[in-house]
Amino acid sequence: TIWWLSDRERLPKLSGVSDQVWSVLGHFTMFGLLGLAIWWALGMNSRLLNRERQWYAIGIATLYGVIDELHQHYVPGRQPDVLDVLTDLIGATVFVLVVPKLYARWFE
């Protein structure tokens, strides 16, 4: 989904929301979910400690954010942005560190 959206010249717009806010929310959420999915996948039959899983998940999601921005360099109408990578890092970090704790607190 991330690659497909990055490959579009124009992204869908949300009425009443600025392009900048929409971009930040999109990057934060998509890369947060990616980081969480990677964290979860690393826990399947893994000998990694939870802290190691967290670092790997955040790192891999952020690395994909860098690759995503490099990809956008070649898409007409799009340009890479370092702030997008920073937002990807923050989203992955928040989702990986916070969501599992909230889940454990509410559902276990």
JOBELMO-V184966 format. One record per run of one state. SS is the DSSP state (H for helix, E for strand, L for the rest). FROM is the first residue (numbers start at 0). LEN is the number of residues. Records with the same first field share a line. If there is no record, write none. Layout:
SS=FROM-LEN / FROM-LEN
This chain:
L=0-1 / 6-12 / 42-7 / 72-9 / 107-1
H=1-5 / 18-24 / 49-23 / 81-26
